[in-house]
């Protein structure tokens, strides 16, 4: 017996004693796989901190941990090996390590099953790399201090086939203190037909279509998650019925129940697309950050009316991923519309539309942000809530966007926030640094927080035809608009806009628009309001039910950089530095008819 054969016998004997099975891969191959996946921008790559060159040669090891012993089999065909876990009779755990050319099949039956990734590389060209069935819960755990790779190198599959690198028909939990890199050359990333959750993990997913998809829900409670969907959505849910436990399905939840959470998404279409709600909040005293680029041409550059900065409308993508067997698809150009520059308002509406959805976060019921840092750069609306789609649960969708805390920064070629129902901001910091329309909803309410809006058309727009469309009762609101500053379409007398408290500063740059525009007038009962606009629509600003007793107005030439001050009894109560020049500007202060308005 030669030395090599003797070593194999010894290794197999030792493994058998320890409950470990070793599959010897004696074939040679010069094909390598890499951990490097395209990141948020073309010139930055994902770095997992490991050597990116891992060959397919070597041993693949299956280790029994607990539960059903001898529950796995191995079959080989056409140079690839299938490892099948089946006939499970109790909750079971196995770990795998090494390099596998082939795929994993798990049939957990009625029991929970855990697959521990202990430094493994799985590369498949024929089958779904990991396929899971069962009625229990299945955990895929990346062991601490290990980096694990799953490569789906299949050709694009049909809609009737399974288009995912990891696919489960039952609840799937991706977790662990290690790292997991999933690269799908032509298909989806990770998909569960039921609930999908991510915990603690450092996870990188690069794919063509959806990066993370849980039909019933997607929940991220901790970890460092980076998702790239080169032709689809970053995170997606599809179900809208009620579970057997009475839970509404279709929600995407990002919180920090189990530790700090960081989610970075670059998606050709929607960053997050939820069939029901999207909920983002910091919990258990930990932090949450969500950073989204939606639309192939989106970049992190912030647009500005002041500087005239623009984003390229045809910014290409990264192309194939270096070191991948074959080439992964590159990013296309901007999906419709023109460049990203912040130009003047379009009298016929926003022409920068796409044939498909490129929103930052989209929900078919509500978007709720309670805390955390959320940064979105999107070709379409940054935050968009629908109320048009029917729910299997028969729940009537609200179409609301609700922000009660956190720091939210939005940059869009369309709306910063669009709600078919209501936009409600009661706390936190909300900055719309570039948009067509800043805040748009059937009703818009600001009762707290620090809100600023930059828009080429209306800053705040209410589509309600009757009743109060816009209510400002607290916090601070700054609007710098190329169209109307505040625009209500309500035809109820003196009800379209209600100023009840807070501090509001409005600057409108177009002479054909007004800083305050309400079809049948507005009401003022409290707060401080400083409104500036060119002459031309000043009659709209004066439609207040308390104009003669609460308003002070004047006209003046204002140059960029000049500070407008409102003083009462010699003390400054409001001031704003002009971001642009307006000749013969109409300046209004709501709060006291004896206030003094000056510019210096």
Secondary structure, 3 states (H helix, E strand, C coil): CCHHHHHHHHHHHHHHHHCEEEEEECCCCCCEECCCCECCCCCCECCCCCCCCEECCEEEEEEEEECCCCCEEEEEECCEEEEEECCCCCCEEEEEEEEEEEEEEEECCCCCEEEEEEEEEEEECCCCCEEEECCCEEEEEECCCCEEEEEECCCCCCCCCCCCCEEECCEEEEECCCEEEEEECCCCCEEECCEEEEECCEEEEEECCCCEEECCEEEECCEEEEEEECCCCCEECCCCCECCCCCECCEEEECCCCCCEEEEEEECCCCEEECCCEEECCCCCCCEEEEEEECCCCCCCCCCCCCCCCCCCCCCCCCCCCCCCCCCCCCCCCCCCCCCCCCCCCCCCCCCCCCCCCCCEEECCEEEECCCEEEEEECCCCEEECCCCCCCCCCCCCCEEEECCCEEEEEECCCCEEEEEEEEECCCEEEEEECCCCEEEEEEEECCCEEEEEECCCCEEECCCCCCCEEEEEEEEEEEECCCCEEECCCCCCCCEEEEEEEEEEEECCCCCCCEEECCCEEEEEEEEEEEEECCCHHHHCCECCHHHHEEEEEEEECCCCEEEEEECCEEEEEEECCCCEEEEEEEEECCCCCEEEEC
